[in-house]
Amino acid sequence: MKDRMVRDLDLEFRPKGKYQVDLDSLAGYQSVVTIADPFPLALKGNVYVLAEVEGYRQSGCYFKTLGAFELSLDKKALVYLDELWSNDSAEYSFPFLFVDNDRILLIPDVNLGGDSSAKLFRIYETSKGHFPFGWSLLHEGKLEDAPLPSDKVLVREDGTWHLFVSDGSHGGQLLLYTSTDLISWEPHAANPLLSRSLLTRLANRILPYRWYRTRPWRLGGGALEVDGRLVLPVQHQYHNKLYGEALSLIELSGLKQGRGRVSQSPQAFMTPDSKVAWRSWGTHHIAMINAENFSWVATDGFDGEKWHIALDDGESLVAKGIQARVSS
């Protein structure tokens, strides 16, 4: 694996947050402290967003689950619909979505019983007719050499599934697996695509970002294309050394040949903005869709107390040559 920098990924994006969550639609909870990791999907003439929702129920019980939102142009907001499922003690985040013909796949980050060291690899499915609900478990298993799998992104090329996995072991690494049936997964010969040595982790913790750039490994949203090339967003610390402060882009090439070349953007793609309240302290996620000659982009942001999600049109990204990844 060869790691290099590429100038043509020297891009920036500043989400405006045109459509944010209608807080009145969350009145069924005692409080909501986090809404993050949004993934949009356009279906049946509507735009939906699935996201992590964390807070406290009216009973006072803590929860961290996945919720569905629908864009309301009348309210100019994302209206909360409901949780994807109930009566589940696991904690969920990063609800990655993939449209596969008449079904929709969901691959979330799952912590069993709220234990971040007890990770589960699960794939769910539902029909287009039942989305955003009606989920059933398609597969549950383990990934070789990935004891702590968290965020995952799925792409398909020439009939082969490629699963990118952020794994929290060994100081953090980005791994790749392939499959033809979504059940049996083989590790890629180039694994790990990204990893961090002890020296790198110490340098990231101590040195200012402008002196020693963070080496990211954790995924920060869905797959993108830049001029037809596969690009993934990765989240990392920034100037204040906080979790989820910023996003950079990495380009992946040579995967079919077993090489796994990774190219990292020379600057952060998304950063906090003190003048924009909802993302004044951090922003660690982007997911994009192309729908009926129109693009939507979902992002999140941290205001110093809570995480928020937002939806914007993707015109400014398309103008930069960035689109949602189209699988084959």
Kinemage of the C-alpha trace (Angstrom):
@kinemage 1
@onewidth
@group {chain A} dominant
@subgroup {mainchain}
@vectorlist {calphas} color= white
{ca met a 1} P 0.000 0.000 0.000
{ca lys a 2} L 1.430 3.348 -1.038
{ca asp a 3} L 0.153 6.511 0.612
{ca arg a 4} L 0.526 9.744 -1.326
{ca met a 5} L -1.016 13.192 -1.680
{ca val a 6} L -2.938 14.479 -4.690
{ca arg a 7} L -3.518 18.129 -5.525
{ca asp a 8} L -6.757 17.613 -7.439
{ca leu a 9} L -8.447 16.545 -4.197
{ca asp a 10} L -7.624 19.982 -2.780
{ca leu a 11} L -11.315 20.777 -2.309
{ca glu a 12} L -13.439 22.409 0.379
{ca phe a 13} L -17.134 22.262 1.252
{ca arg a 14} L -19.030 24.542 3.624
{ca pro a 15} L -22.555 23.191 4.187
{ca lys a 16} L -25.181 25.859 4.788
{ca gly a 17} L -27.640 23.681 6.672
{ca lys a 18} L -30.696 24.823 4.704
{ca tyr a 19} L -32.935 22.068 6.080
{ca gln a 20} L -32.484 21.119 9.731
{ca val a 21} L -34.554 19.053 12.142
{ca asp a 22} L -37.997 20.249 13.196
{ca leu a 23} L -37.531 20.085 16.965
{ca asp a 24} L -41.284 19.871 17.583
{ca ser a 25} L -41.279 16.478 15.848
{ca leu a 26} L -39.020 15.165 18.649
{ca ala a 27} L -41.534 16.009 21.383
{ca gly a 28} L -42.065 12.320 22.159
{ca tyr a 29} L -38.712 12.196 23.946
{ca gln a 30} L -37.657 13.746 27.240
{ca ser a 31} L -34.538 15.060 25.509
{ca val a 32} L -32.380 14.388 22.457
{ca val a 33} L -28.677 15.118 22.830
{ca thr a 34} L -27.327 13.818 19.520
{ca ile a 35} L -28.562 13.527 15.953
{ca ala a 36} L -25.654 12.567 13.707
{ca asp a 37} L -24.352 10.391 10.847
{ca pro a 38} L -27.139 11.238 8.351
{ca phe a 39} L -27.667 9.182 5.184
{ca pro a 40} L -30.226 10.500 2.651
{ca leu a 41} L -32.325 8.514 0.192
{ca ala a 42} L -34.848 9.727 -2.390
{ca leu a 43} L -37.794 7.391 -2.892
{ca lys a 44} L -41.457 7.612 -3.896
{ca gly a 45} L -41.093 11.326 -4.606
{ca asn a 46} L -39.848 11.997 -1.075
{ca val a 47} L -36.445 12.595 0.469
{ca tyr a 48} L -35.692 10.647 3.646
{ca val a 49} L -32.740 10.770 6.016
{ca leu a 50} L -31.708 8.005 8.413
{ca ala a 51} L -29.521 9.089 11.321
{ca glu a 52} L -28.257 8.220 14.772
{ca val a 53} L -30.597 9.542 17.472
{ca glu a 54} L -29.389 9.612 21.077
{ca gly a 55} L -31.112 10.881 24.186
{ca tyr a 56} L -33.564 10.044 26.959
{ca arg a 57} L -37.073 8.665 26.754
{ca gln a 58} L -39.961 10.070 28.769
{ca ser a 59} L -39.237 7.327 31.314
{ca gly a 60} L -35.731 8.730 31.779
{ca cys a 61} L -34.074 5.712 30.129
{ca tyr a 62} L -31.090 6.417 27.899
{ca phe a 63} L -31.199 5.279 24.262
{ca lys a 64} L -28.995 5.402 21.172
{ca thr a 65} L -30.760 4.137 18.089
{ca leu a 66} L -31.512 4.885 14.435
{ca gly a 67} L -34.321 7.195 13.408
{ca ala a 68} L -36.012 8.173 10.149
{ca phe a 69} L -36.648 11.750 9.015
{ca glu a 70} L -38.564 13.078 6.011
{ca leu a 71} L -37.933 16.359 4.223
{ca ser a 72} L -40.915 18.699 4.456
{ca leu a 73} L -40.685 21.572 1.988
{ca asp a 74} L -43.711 23.195 3.640
{ca lys a 75} L -41.962 23.304 7.005
{ca lys a 76} L -38.543 23.762 5.394
{ca ala a 77} L -37.242 21.148 7.803
{ca leu a 78} L -36.516 17.480 8.405
{ca val a 79} L -39.481 15.995 10.261
{ca tyr a 80} L -38.832 13.059 12.577
{ca leu a 81} L -40.937 9.991 11.805
{ca asp a 82} L -39.938 7.236 14.237
{ca glu a 83} L -37.244 4.801 15.315
{ca leu a 84} L -36.352 2.070 12.814
{ca trp a 85} L -37.081 -0.595 15.413
{ca ser a 86} L -37.833 -0.931 19.120
{ca asn a 87} L -37.120 -3.323 21.989
{ca asp a 88} L -33.434 -3.639 21.099
{ca ser a 89} L -30.781 -3.156 23.783
{ca ala a 90} L -27.969 -2.597 21.265
{ca glu a 91} L -26.743 0.903 20.421
{ca tyr a 92} L -26.718 1.988 16.772
{ca ser a 93} L -25.094 4.684 14.661
{ca phe a 94} L -23.825 5.297 11.093
{ca pro a 95} L -26.849 3.871 9.190
{ca phe a 96} L -25.192 3.376 5.799
{ca leu a 97} L -27.718 2.771 2.992
{ca phe a 98} L -27.363 1.010 -0.359
{ca val a 99} L -30.112 0.648 -2.964
{ca asp a 100} L -29.895 -2.811 -4.561
{ca asn a 101} L -32.604 -3.109 -7.224
{ca asp a 102} L -35.926 -3.480 -5.354
{ca arg a 103} L -34.394 -3.773 -1.903
{ca ile a 104} L -32.477 -1.407 0.344
{ca leu a 105} L -29.542 -2.534 2.459
{ca leu a 106} L -28.640 -1.026 5.828
{ca ile a 107} L -25.208 -1.586 7.405
{ca pro a 108} L -25.011 0.220 10.771
{ca asp a 109} L -22.397 0.471 13.488
{ca val a 110} L -23.684 -1.768 16.310
{ca asn a 111} L -22.569 -1.894 19.942
{ca leu a 112} L -24.025 -4.841 21.831
{ca gly a 113} L -25.574 -3.772 25.116
{ca gly a 114} L -23.970 -0.350 24.858
{ca asp a 115} L -20.452 -1.817 25.086
{ca ser a 116} L -18.187 -0.176 22.479
{ca ser a 117} L -15.810 -3.143 22.737
{ca ala a 118} L -18.607 -5.586 21.823
{ca lys a 119} L -19.118 -4.824 18.141
{ca leu a 120} L -21.481 -6.664 15.806
{ca phe a 121} L -21.348 -6.833 12.005
{ca arg a 122} L -24.923 -6.787 10.755
{ca ile a 123} L -26.614 -6.232 7.403
{ca tyr a 124} L -30.339 -5.453 7.284
{ca glu a 125} L -32.693 -5.258 4.321
{ca thr a 126} L -36.113 -3.876 3.506
{ca ser a 127} L -38.166 -3.364 0.356
{ca lys a 128} L -38.604 -0.032 -1.369
{ca gly a 129} L -42.294 -0.286 -0.562
{ca his a 130} L -41.657 -0.523 3.198
{ca phe a 131} L -38.749 1.935 3.471
{ca pro a 132} L -37.826 3.618 5.802
{ca phe a 133} L -39.191 0.839 8.027
{ca gly a 134} L -39.775 -2.916 7.729
{ca trp a 135} L -36.171 -3.981 8.341
{ca ser a 136} L -35.141 -7.633 8.713
{ca leu a 137} L -31.725 -9.100 9.495
{ca leu a 138} L -29.996 -10.383 6.354
{ca his a 139} L -26.627 -11.333 7.868
{ca glu a 140} L -24.756 -11.278 11.168
{ca gly a 141} L -21.169 -12.427 11.423
{ca lys a 142} L -17.540 -11.527 11.972
{ca leu a 143} L -14.889 -10.008 9.761
{ca glu a 144} L -11.411 -11.508 9.794
{ca asp a 145} L -8.824 -9.274 11.517
{ca ala a 146} L -11.488 -6.696 12.447
{ca pro a 147} L -12.403 -7.269 16.116
{ca leu a 148} L -13.799 -3.734 16.530
{ca pro a 149} L -15.631 -2.883 13.296
{ca ser a 150} L -17.495 0.415 13.459
{ca asp a 151} L -18.420 2.529 10.435
{ca lys a 152} L -18.813 0.708 7.108
{ca val a 153} L -19.323 1.733 3.487
{ca leu a 154} L -20.446 -0.647 0.740
{ca val a 155} L -19.801 -0.237 -2.983
{ca arg a 156} L -20.302 -2.628 -5.882
{ca glu a 157} L -18.158 -2.897 -8.986
{ca asp a 158} L -18.687 -5.420 -11.776
{ca gly a 159} L -20.882 -7.579 -9.550
{ca thr a 160} L -18.437 -7.734 -6.627
{ca trp a 161} L -19.255 -6.181 -3.262
{ca his a 162} L -16.523 -4.085 -1.627
{ca leu a 163} L -16.978 -3.322 2.078
{ca phe a 164} L -14.784 -0.616 3.612
{ca val a 165} L -14.574 -0.998 7.379
{ca ser a 166} L -13.211 1.266 10.105
{ca asp a 167} L -11.736 -0.983 12.786
{ca gly a 168} L -10.795 0.401 16.193
{ca ser a 169} L -8.092 -2.153 16.975
{ca his a 170} L -4.341 -1.573 16.559
{ca gly a 171} L -4.772 2.163 17.057
{ca gly a 172} L -7.323 2.444 14.253
{ca gln a 173} L -7.239 1.051 10.723
{ca leu a 174} L -9.240 1.124 7.506
{ca leu a 175} L -9.843 -2.333 6.051
{ca leu a 176} L -11.439 -3.683 2.878
{ca tyr a 177} L -13.391 -6.897 2.311
{ca thr a 178} L -14.941 -8.402 -0.821
{ca ser a 179} L -17.930 -10.678 -1.343
{ca thr a 180} L -20.191 -12.018 -4.066
{ca asp a 181} L -23.158 -12.837 -1.813
{ca leu a 182} L -23.023 -10.378 1.144
{ca ile a 183} L -22.510 -13.352 3.469
{ca ser a 184} L -18.933 -14.593 2.998
{ca trp a 185} L -16.331 -11.823 3.213
{ca glu a 186} L -12.668 -12.076 2.215
{ca pro a 187} L -10.045 -9.581 3.414
{ca his a 188} L -8.326 -7.626 0.637
{ca ala a 189} L -4.671 -8.363 -0.042
{ca ala a 190} L -3.744 -4.709 0.569
{ca asn a 191} L -5.148 -4.572 4.137
{ca pro a 192} L -4.805 -2.389 6.067
{ca leu a 193} L -5.494 0.379 3.575
{ca leu a 194} L -4.790 2.909 6.323
{ca ser a 195} L -3.252 2.422 9.755
{ca arg a 196} L -1.484 4.461 12.406
{ca ser a 197} L 1.751 3.609 14.149
{ca leu a 198} L 2.269 4.413 17.822
{ca leu a 199} L 4.565 7.289 16.817
{ca thr a 200} L 1.879 8.697 14.520
{ca arg a 201} L -0.762 8.498 17.247
{ca leu a 202} L 1.499 10.294 19.711
{ca ala a 203} L 2.370 12.983 17.170
{ca asn a 204} L -1.314 13.546 16.375
{ca arg a 205} L -2.033 13.946 20.067
{ca ile a 206} L 0.813 16.349 20.834
{ca leu a 207} L 1.714 18.386 17.749
{ca pro a 208} L -0.470 21.139 16.236
{ca tyr a 209} L -2.414 20.173 13.114
{ca arg a 210} L -0.525 22.694 10.975
{ca trp a 211} L 2.769 20.971 11.897
{ca tyr a 212} L 1.686 17.351 11.720
{ca arg a 213} L -1.524 16.522 9.917
{ca thr a 214} L -3.818 13.930 11.427
{ca arg a 215} L -3.628 10.527 9.764
{ca pro a 216} L -7.308 9.534 9.531
{ca trp a 217} L -8.692 6.003 9.504
{ca arg a 218} L -12.351 6.300 10.477
{ca leu a 219} L -14.954 6.699 7.758
{ca gly a 220} L -17.030 9.858 7.725
{ca gly a 221} L -19.924 9.184 5.370
{ca gly a 222} L -20.839 7.617 2.049
{ca ala a 223} L -18.799 6.902 -1.069
{ca leu a 224} L -18.230 9.787 -3.501
{ca glu a 225} L -16.852 10.197 -7.003
{ca val a 226} L -14.435 12.884 -8.164
{ca asp a 227} L -14.204 12.812 -11.952
{ca gly a 228} L -15.244 9.154 -11.887
{ca arg a 229} L -12.713 8.087 -9.235
{ca leu a 230} L -13.717 6.431 -5.961
{ca val a 231} L -13.336 8.794 -3.005
{ca leu a 232} L -14.210 8.230 0.657
{ca pro a 233} L -14.587 10.845 3.420
{ca val a 234} L -12.645 10.175 6.621
{ca gln a 235} L -13.114 12.009 9.907
{ca his a 236} L -10.341 13.243 12.171
{ca gln a 237} L -9.260 15.736 14.797
{ca tyr a 238} L -8.343 19.263 13.782
{ca his a 239} L -6.906 22.325 15.511
{ca asn a 240} L -8.602 21.714 18.882
{ca lys a 241} L -7.780 17.967 18.934
{ca leu a 242} L -11.440 17.046 19.432
{ca tyr a 243} L -13.297 13.984 18.186
{ca gly a 244} L -15.110 14.539 14.909
{ca glu a 245} L -13.738 18.005 14.232
{ca ala a 246} L -13.150 17.712 10.502
{ca leu a 247} L -13.265 15.596 7.342
{ca ser a 248} L -10.712 14.876 4.650
{ca leu a 249} L -11.006 12.927 1.404
{ca ile a 250} L -9.071 9.852 0.353
{ca glu a 251} L -8.950 8.395 -3.149
{ca leu a 252} L -8.643 4.636 -3.569
{ca ser a 253} L -7.254 3.011 -6.690
{ca gly a 254} L -5.727 -0.269 -7.812
{ca leu a 255} L -8.135 -2.336 -5.710
{ca lys a 256} L -8.905 -4.770 -8.527
{ca gln a 257} L -5.180 -5.369 -8.989
{ca gly a 258} L -4.693 -6.014 -5.267
{ca arg a 259} L -2.567 -2.912 -4.721
{ca gly a 260} L -4.876 -0.685 -2.707
{ca arg a 261} L -3.252 2.688 -3.348
{ca val a 262} L -4.553 5.448 -1.047
{ca ser a 263} L -4.252 9.161 -1.830
{ca gln a 264} L -5.144 11.711 0.855
{ca ser a 265} L -6.324 15.253 0.162
{ca pro a 266} L -3.737 17.893 1.103
{ca gln a 267} L -6.235 19.856 3.201
{ca ala a 268} L -9.377 19.159 5.184
{ca phe a 269} L -12.545 19.004 3.077
{ca met a 270} L -14.931 20.103 5.847
{ca thr a 271} L -13.948 22.034 8.980
{ca pro a 272} L -15.737 23.760 11.874
{ca asp a 273} L -16.835 27.354 11.349
{ca ser a 274} L -17.205 29.650 14.352
{ca lys a 275} L -19.644 31.800 12.357
{ca val a 276} L -22.048 28.885 11.754
{ca ala a 277} L -23.531 27.901 15.119
{ca trp a 278} L -24.670 24.348 14.342
{ca arg a 279} L -21.177 23.279 13.196
{ca ser a 280} L -19.041 25.761 15.092
{ca trp a 281} L -17.058 23.041 16.907
{ca gly a 282} L -16.989 20.154 14.488
{ca thr a 283} L -18.348 18.371 11.436
{ca his a 284} L -17.593 14.703 10.790
{ca his a 285} L -19.977 13.305 8.179
{ca ile a 286} L -21.114 13.755 4.580
{ca ala a 287} L -23.393 11.577 2.438
{ca met a 288} L -24.692 12.433 -1.012
{ca ile a 289} L -27.370 11.124 -3.384
{ca asn a 290} L -28.250 11.822 -6.998
{ca ala a 291} L -32.023 11.975 -7.481
{ca glu a 292} L -33.905 12.861 -10.688
{ca asn a 293} L -31.222 15.193 -12.051
{ca phe a 294} L -30.831 16.763 -8.624
{ca ser a 295} L -28.357 16.122 -5.826
{ca trp a 296} L -28.842 16.176 -2.079
{ca val a 297} L -26.088 16.229 0.525
{ca ala a 298} L -26.510 15.407 4.225
{ca thr a 299} L -23.982 16.555 6.814
{ca asp a 300} L -23.724 16.930 10.566
{ca gly a 301} L -22.188 19.431 12.946
{ca phe a 302} L -21.312 19.944 16.604
{ca asp a 303} L -22.137 23.217 18.375
{ca gly a 304} L -20.120 22.471 21.511
{ca glu a 305} L -23.022 20.724 23.262
{ca lys a 306} L -25.037 18.723 20.727
{ca trp a 307} L -24.676 17.126 17.320
{ca his a 308} L -27.080 18.241 14.580
{ca ile a 309} L -27.872 17.051 11.047
{ca ala a 310} L -28.662 19.126 7.982
{ca leu a 311} L -29.669 18.659 4.358
{ca asp a 312} L -28.615 20.876 1.450
{ca asp a 313} L -28.832 20.699 -2.311
{ca gly a 314} L -25.613 19.415 -3.843
{ca glu a 315} L -25.155 21.980 -6.618
{ca ser a 316} L -21.939 23.406 -5.200
{ca leu a 317} L -20.425 19.916 -4.932
{ca val a 318} L -21.434 18.959 -8.464
{ca ala a 319} L -19.783 22.168 -9.663
{ca lys a 320} L -16.549 20.918 -8.083
{ca gly a 321} L -16.827 17.599 -9.931
{ca ile a 322} L -18.082 15.680 -6.866
{ca gln a 323} L -21.015 13.286 -7.079
{ca ala a 324} L -22.436 10.360 -5.166
{ca arg a 325} L -20.764 7.068 -6.072
{ca val a 326} L -22.719 5.104 -8.673
{ca ser a 327} L -22.228 1.344 -8.298
{ca ser a 328} L -22.304 -1.215 -11.078
